[in-house]
Amino acid sequence: MEFLTDFLTKFAAQLQSPTLGFLIGGMVAASVGSRLAIPDPVYKFIVFMLLMKVGLTGGQEIRNANLVDMLLPALFAVIIGILIVFIGRYTLCKLPNVKTEDGIATAGLFGAVSGSTFAAALTLLETQKMSYEAWSAALYPFMDIPALVTAIVLASIYTTSKQHGNTDEYLSKQEYLGKQRVTAGDYPSDQGIVAHGYPSKERQRVKIWPIVKESLQGSALSALLLGLALGLLTQPESVYKTFYEPLFRGLLSVLMLIMGMEAWARVNELRKVAHWYTVYSVIAPLLHGLIAFGFGMIAHYVTNFSLGGVVVLAVMAASSSDISGPPTLRAGIPSANPSAYIGASTAVGTPVAIALGIPLYIGLAQALGG
């Protein structure tokens, strides 16, 4: 009982943070019809600055880190990213009025990582003076890329199998009709079916590298990886301390305001698809985060992975990609409806991950840490 009381007290305290306040403020402003608008180039610049700062911090920390300690959390990040997509494939996709391609794309987006949610979590951890491994930023691509690749591969397999099934049915009909027309001495050719332009049974292989390349070239992951490389290979301490670090919290507050307005604007898109997306978007971030929290605790006991690092892993799992994921999925699963997976992520998933998920995992870690 004392553990539960302690957890609820710390959870409530997290909800009063300024980061969450700006998110809610943006949603309120949009809901009352405010004409407040922040240009898209400003938004992209803010995201770049935040992820560069996170990358620089991680790169500098990796120089002094024990790489062996990173192996288990990195492995868990890969497993979690893939697992999230499979959970969505066999839950969301099975619900009424949910198109399978849309469900897989949604699961892929929720398995990928949100740079903005990630940055918000780091700020709240610092506010709570909760230590975490700065190299945990390097876990981002280990979860993000496998999730997107898995989603696109599953969607391709499903689409191909569906087309293959239709082809089998079509060929069976053609074979039946051919037999009906056969007269004495006539023998229909199986090869003639393909030669005359009918669908081929041959499956197309999914190419993994273009998906990985598309993810790596995304603006969010590119900024983070660039920051990691610069922090690791150069001496950026002076520019880091005088430019990136002082601006971090202010830029993050503006980003939360933008995301709040964007979330409200996407609500109308979400209404166009099945209401099951809303249910999934509320439950999935919290469930995914708790699964990752469990994996993180294993790493905590095995490798002394900090409780702050456990929170970072959980937040990455709870987040859903809002920058690099959507264009990657649009290219990889063109048959999926963007209103479904982007609406579910931005309108519901991201606010739930930030407003409920981050405080939940921080409060849980603080309670477990005494």
N, C-alpha and C positions, 0 to 999 in steps of 0.2 A: 504493500500500500504506500509506503514511504517513497519507493522508487517511482510509482505512478504519479504521486503528488509532485515530486521533484521534477519529473519529466514535463508534466503539464504546465508547471510554473515557468520553466525555461522555454517551453514551446510558445507560450503566450508572450513572453518577452521578445522573442524573435519577430513576432508579427508587428511590433511597433518600430521596426527598423526603418530608417529613411529610404533605403533601397526599395522596399515593398511599398512604402508610401507613395513614391513617384509612379510606380506601376499602377496602383489603384487610382491615383490622381489622373493619369492619362486616360484610363477607362471612363472615369467620371466625366472628364472634359469632352470626350467623344460622345458619350451618351446624351449630353445636354445640347449637342449640336454646335459645339465650339468650332470656330474657324481656325483655331490654332493649327499651324502646319509647319513641319520641319523638313526642309528639302532633302531629297534622297541622297544627294552627294554628301551632305553633312552626316547623315546616318551612316553611310559607308565609311566615312573618315573616322567617325567615333568607334565603329567596330574594329577598324584597322588599328587604331591607337590602343584600344583595350587589349586586343589579342597580341599585339607587338609587345606590350608591357608584360603580359603573362608569359609570352615566349622568352623574352629577355630574362625574366626572373628564373624560369625553369632552366634555361641554358646555362646561366651562371651557377645554378645549384648542381647541375649534372656534372660539372667539372670536378666537384668535390664529393660526389655521391659514389656509393658502392653500387656498381652496376648489377651485381648479383641480387641486391635487395629489390631492384626494379623488375626482375624477371617474373616473379609470381604475380604482382599486381598487373603487369602488362598482359600476361597470359589470361588472367581473370577478365581483363577488359575485353579481350577478343571473344572469350566464351560468352560474356554477358551480351555483347552486341549481337552475336549470332542468335543467342537464346531468345532475346526479345523479339526478333523477327519471327522465329518459329512459334512463339507464344501467340503473336498476333495472327499468324497464318492459320492456326487451329482453334482460335477463339473468335476474334472479330470476323474473320471470313466466313464463319459458320452461322453467323447471326442473320435474321431475316432482312431482306432488301439490301444486303451488303454485297456489292459486286466483288468477286475474288481479287481482281487486279487492283481495285481501289483499296481493299483491305490490306493486301500485301504492301502496297506503296505506303499506306499509313503506318504499318508496323515498321517499315524500313526507316521512315522519318523519325519515329519514336525511338528506334534503336540507335540512330545517329545522334551526334552531340550538338547542343546549342552553345555557341561561343559566348553569347550574352548571358545565358543562365549560368554558365561556368564561371564567368567573370563576377557575376553577382554573388555566387557562393563564396568565392575567395575573399571578396570584400567583407561579407558577413563573418567569415572565420577570423579575419583580422580584427574586426570590431569586437568580437568576443575573446580576442587574445588566445585563440585556439591554434596551436601550432600544426603545421602540415608540411609535407615534403614539397618544396617548390618544383621539384622535377615531376610532380604528378601531372603537370601540364602536358608532359610527353605522353601520357596515357590517352590523350584525346584521339589521335589517329588510330590507335589500337582498337578502339571501340567503334569509331565513326565509320571507317572504311569497310571493315567486315560486315557491319550491319547493312550498308548500302549495297555492297556486292551480293550479300545473301538475298536481299529483297529482290534485286533485279534478276538474279539467277532463278529464284523460286517463281517469279512472275513469268519468266521466259519458259521455264519447264511447264508451267500450267498452260500458258498460251499455246505452246507447241503441242502438248498432249491433247488439248481441246481441238486444235486444228487437225491433228492426227486422227482423232476419233471421228471428226466430220469427214475426213478423207476416206477412212475405212468404210464409213457408211455409204459415201458416194461411190466408191469403187465397187462395193457389194451390189449396189443398185445397177451400176453399169454392167457388171458381170452377169447379173440376172437378166437384164434387158438384152445383153449380147446373146445369151443362151436362147432367149425367146426367138431371136431373129435367125438363129443358126439353121441352115438347111443341110441336107446330106452332103458330106464332103467338105463342109466349112468348119474351120477351127479358129476361134478367136484367140488373139495373141495377148498375153498379159503385158508384154513390153509395148504393144501398140497403144495401150491406154495412156502411158506416160508420153509416148512419142506424139500422140495427137493433142497434147497440151493439157491433159487432166492433171489434177494435183498429185504431186509425188509424195510417197510415204517417208522419204528420207528426212530425218530430223536435222535441225540446224544447231550447231554447238554454240554455247554461250561463251564469248570471249571475255575473260576476266580482266586482262590488263587495261583495256580501254575504260572500264568502270573505275579501276584504281586510279588511272591517270586523270580521269575527269574529277575524281574526288580530290586528288592532290593539287589540281590546278584551281580548285574552288577558292574564292577570295578569302574565306575565313581560315581554312586550313593552310593556305599559302602564307598568310600573315603570321599565323602561329608558328609554323615550321621555320619561316625566315627569322623570327625572333629567337627561336631556340638555337638556330645555327649561329646567329650573331652573338648571342649570349655565351655560347660554348666556345667559339673560335676567336672572338675578339675580346677587347677590354672595354665594354660599354658603360662602365660604372658611372662616369661623369654625366653623360647625357641621360642615363637612366634616373639618377638621383635628382637632376635639375629640371627634367622635362617630363618624362613618362610617369614617374611615381607621383609627383604633386598633382597632376591632372586626372589621375585615374578615377578617383571617387566622383569628381564633378561630372566627368564625361559619362560615367556609369549611370548617374542619376538622370541625365538627359536621355540616355538610351532606354532606361526603364519607362520614362514618360512616353517615348515614341512607341515602345512595345505595347504599352497600355492602350494607346489610341488604335494601334494596328489590330490588337486583339478584339476590340469592340467592333471595328470595321469588318472583321472576318466573320462575325456572328451571323450576318445575313447569308454568307456563303454556306455556313454550316447548316442553316435551315433548309437548304436545297437538297440535302442528302438525308439518309436515314438517321433517325434519332439515336440509333445504337452507337454512332460515332461519338456523340456527346458522352454517353455512358462510358465508353472505352477511354475517352480522353480524360475523364476524371479519375478512373480507377488505375489505368495503365501507368501513369507517371509514378504514383505512390507505390504500386506493386513492383515495378521495375527497380525503383530505388531501394526498396527493402530487400529485394533479391541481391542487388549489388552490395548492400550494406552487409548482408550475410557473408558474401564472398570476401569482402574487405576485412571482416572480423577474423576470418581464417588466416588471411595474410598478416593481420595484426598479431595473432598468436604465434604464427610460424616465423615471420621475418621482422617482427617489431614495427611493422607498418603503423604509422601513427593513427590515432582516432580521427584527427583532422583529415588525413589521407583517406580514411574510410568514408568520411563525409563527401570528399571530392569525388570518389568513385561512385558513390550513391547518386550524387547530383548529376553526374554525367549520364548515368543510366536513366534517371528520371526526366532529363531534358529531351527535347526533340528539336532536330536541326531546323534553324530558321534562316540560314544564309546559304550554305553550300549544298544542303540536302535537296531542296526543291528542284533546282535546275538539273541536278544529277538524275533524279527520279523522272523528271519530265522527259529527259533524253533516253533513259533506260527502260521506262515503262510508259510509252506514249499512249497506251490504251487506257491508262488510269485517269480518273477525274481529279484535277488539281484542287477543285473546290472541296473534295472529300478530305484528302490528306493534309493540304495546307490549312484548310479551315479548322480541322480537328486539332492540328498542332498549335497554330497561332491563337485561335480564339479561346481554346480551353486548356490544352496541354501545357503550354508555356506558363500561363498564370497559375495553374495548379502546382507546377513544379517549383516556381519561384515563391509563391505566397504560402504554400502548404508544405511542399517537399523539403525545401532547404531548412526551414525552421524545425521540421520533424526530425531530420537526420542530425542536425546540430544538437537539438535537445536530447535525442536518444544517445548520441555519443557522449554528451556531457553527463548524462545520468549514469551511463555505464562506466565512465571514467571517474566518477565520484566527485 
